[in-house]
Amino acid sequence: MMKHCLSGLELSSADTLQLLALAQAQKAHPENYQHTLACKSVVTLFEKPSLRTRLSFDIGLQKLGGHAVYLNEQGQGIGVRESVADYARNLSCWADAIVARVMSHNTLEELAQHASVPVVNSLCDRFHPCQALADFLTLQEQYGKLKGLKLVYLGDGNNVSHSLMLTAATVGTDCTIICPEGYEPDLALVEQAQALAKVSEATIVVTDDIAAVAGADALYTDTWVSMGDDKPLNEVRDIFHSYQINAQLVEHSGATSVLHCQPAHRGYEITSEVMDGPLSRCFQQAENRLYAQNALLTLLLNPTAAVLPESMEKAS
């Protein structure tokens, strides 16, 4: 049984599919799960600003009967006033889990090393596993399957692209990452995703060729400048402008879904015409952050409540 979720790689294919099925069950019948995390308290700490992450964890825990405690560390950050190790040990005295949105993945690893409770990555510089789980929940809802779908991501090879390709490789979704030269995802993580894809019989492709959008079921994009990078968007606009998701690109690809993890910079990585259009799943994704995260916390904190009825397992 996994203890932490730092990269998302802690979840096997079976774990991920169970989590998504549980998320669908909790979404469809919330009344059956309102005491799942009763008397559980989870610290949610933030070194970065947040809208979807903060609210989806806070409200999600309430729906499961639990309690979220928000810690704002957007000033000096974790490890300045006291060591990360002592921070983790103290939080473990009171909380049942730690959800951390941090600048560096190293902080998460150090928290997990010294905490005696589960640590969940709610975003760092290398991974965004909770977002990827919500994304694949959205795809599961839209298509009724994950294996064999073609997901195409356009833009910066960042933490979101890393988690998308790793989760895709785990569950058998074909994933193409299209980035300008010099903005590709981390090579070691690409190779890790490709190794996983051999097992799941998926394909992971990284290219700078826009033509690779052809045959996509879903298109995905994210901001061209990641949070924490002070570079103005206008500085990279010329580099990324041909990677924008607009009506023409959607039509050319044949995609029937468009995703964006938000916050969106309309007119840059995506047009309002597409984001507000009939193929947009962007706000469905945002809603599904709550249910994917609730299912993850259930697996970590009350795994007996994560066992689905046999009839539901067959349906999923």
N, C-alpha and C positions, 0 to 999 in steps of 0.2 A: 504494500500500500504506500503510495507516495506521501511524503511528509510536507514537502514544499512545492510551490509552482513558481520557479524563477525564470525559466526560459520557455516553458511549454513542452520541452522534450521529455519531461517527467511523465507525460501522458502517452501511453501506447495507443495504437489504433483502436483497440477494444475500449480503453478508458475514454477516449475522445467520443466515440459513438455512444457509449453509455451516458456520458455527460450531456451530450446533445439531446438524447432521448429524454433524459431527466428534465432538462431545461424546457423541452416542449410540454412535458407533463405538468411541470410547475406553472408554466404560462397558461395552459388550458384549464387547469383546476387548482388555482392558488389556495382555495379553501382546504385542500387536503394537506397542505404543507405549512400552515400558519404557525405551527409549534415546532417545526423541524429544528430550529436553532434557538429554542427557548432557553433563556438564561445564559446565552453565549454573548460575550462582548468582544468586538473586533476593533483594534486600533487602525485607523486609516490615516497614514501620514503622507504629507505632500511637500516635496521640495520644488514642485512645479505647479503652475496654475491648473485649474481643472473645472469643468462643468459636468460633462457626462460621467467621468469616473467617480467624482465625489458623490453626486446625487444618486447614481445607479447603485453604488455600494450602500450608501446610507439608507435609501428607501427600500432597497432590496432586502437588507437585513431586517428591517421592520416587518416586511411581509413574511419573513420566516420566523418571526418572534424574537429575533436577536436585537443587538444594540451596537451602533457604531459610535466610536469616539474619534473625533477629528483632531488631528495635530497639524498645525500649520508650521512647516519648517522652511518656508520660502525666503526667510531672511538669511541667517548665517548658515543654515543647512545642518544636517546631522553630522555628528562627530567633532563639532567645534567646542561646544560648551562642555561636553563629556564624550568619551570614546564611543564608537559605534557598538563595541562589545558590551559596555555597561548599559548603553541605551537598550540593547536587545534583552539583556538579562533583567532589567527593571520592567520593561513592558511585559515580559513573560510572567512576572509575578502576578499580574492582574488580568491580562487579556488572554483570550482563547486563540487569537490569531493576529497577525500583523499584515496589513495590506500597505504596500509602499510604492509610491510614485516618486522616483528618484532620478538624479542626474546621471549617476554611474551604476552600471551593473555590479561593479565591485562592492558598492554599499550593500546591495541585496545579498551578495554572497557572504559578506561579513555578518549581516543581520542573521542570516540563516545558520551560520556557523555557531553563533552564540545564543540564539533563541531556543527555548525549549518548547515553543509553540510553532505552528505552521506559519511560513512567510509566503506571501503572494505578491508577485510582480504586477503592479497595475500600470507600469510603464517605466522604461529606462532607456538608456542610449542605444542598447542593442536589440531589445525585444519588446513586444507588446502582446503577450499571449492572451490576455483577457479580451482584447479587441479581436484577435483572430478567432477566438471561440465564438464570439458574437457574430462575426462575419460568416463563419461556416454554419452556424445555426440559421442565419438568414438564407443562405444558399439551400440548406436542407428544407426549409419551409417553402422556398420558391420552386424547387425542382424535384423534391421528394427523394433525392439521392445526392451523393457527393462523388462517388467513384465514376470516373469517365467524363466529368464536367471539365470544361476549359475555362480557367480563370486567368485573366490578363491584367497585370498591374502596370501602370505607366507613371513614370516620374522619378523621384529620388530613391536610390537604393538604401533605405533607412530601416529603422527598427520595425516599422509596420510591414515592409516588404520581407524582412527576415522572418517574422512570425507567420506571414501568409504562406511563404513557400515551404516552411518547415511543417506547418499543419497540413497543407495540401499534400505534401509527400507522405505524411503519416496516414492520411485517410484515403489516398488514392485519387486525388484530384489533380489533373494536369494544370500546371501553373507556369505562365510565361511572364517574366519580369523584363519590361522594356524601359531602359534608362539611357540617357545621353552618355557618351563615352566619358569616363572619369567619374561617373556618379553611380557605378554599379554597386550591388550589395556585397557584403563581406565575402571574399572568395572561400574562406574556410567553411562558412555557413552554407554557401551554395553547394560545395562538395558534400557536406553533411546531408543536405536536403536531397541531393541526387542519389546518395547511398540509400537513404530511406525510401526513395521513390522506386528503386530497383525491387524492393520487397513488396511494395504496394502496387507495382506495375503502373506507376504514374510517370509523367515526364516533367522535368524541371528545366526550363530554358531561360537563359539570360542573354539579352541582345539589345542592340540600339536601333534595330530595324522596326519602324512603325508598322510595316506591312504584316508583322507577326500578330497583329490584332485579329486577322482574318480567322473566322470560325470560332470566335470567343462566345461562350455562353454569358459571361459576366465580365464587365470592365470595372477596374478599381483604380482610384487615385488617392493621393494624399498631398498635403502642402509641399511645395518645392523647397521650403526652408524649414527645417525641423525646429521644434521648440528648444530654446536655449541658444540657438544660432542667431546672432544679432544682424546678420547680413540682410539688407533690404530685399524684398521680393523683386523689385525692379532690376536689381543687379544680375539676377539669373534668368530674367524673363526671356532674353534672346536665346539662351541655352535650351530652355524647356518649352518654348512656345509651341513647337510642333508636337509635343507630347500631351497637349491639352485634350481633355475629353469634351468634345462638342458634338453637335448633332451630326455633322458630316462624318466624324470618326465612328460614332455609334452605328450609323447606317452602313458604313463600309465594313465594320467588324461583324455585323449580324447579331450582335449581343442583344439579349432580352432583359438584362439587368445591369444597372450601374450602381456602384458602391463608392462611398467616401466615408472615412472614419471621423471626419470633422475635427476641429473647426475648418471650414472651407473658405478659401479665398476665391470668391466668385469672380469670373473673368480672368483668372490665372489658370489654375490646374483644371478647373471645370467651369462650364458656363451655367448661368441660372436656368437657361432653357432646358438643359439636361437635368440639373439637380432638382428642379421643380416639375419635371416631366413625368410621363406615365411609366417609364422604365426605372425611375429612381427608387432605390431601396435604402437610401441614406438614413431616413428617420426610422425605418424598420430596424436597421442596424443599431441605431442609438437605443431604441427600446430593448433590443435583445442583449445589450450589455448587461442589463439587470438580470435577465434570466440565465444567461450563460454563467455569470459570476455567482449567482445564487446556487446553481448546480455545482460549480466548482467548490464553493464553501461547504456545501452539503457533503460532497465526497471527502473533503478534508476533515470536517468536524463532526459529522454524524453519518458515517458511511452506511450504517444499517438502513437509514432513511433514503439511501440512494438506490436501493434495490427495487426495480420496477416490477409490478405485477406481470405474471407470465404473458397475459393477453396483450399487455402494452409492449413488452419486449418483441413479440411476434409482429405487432403492427409497425414497430419502428424499424 
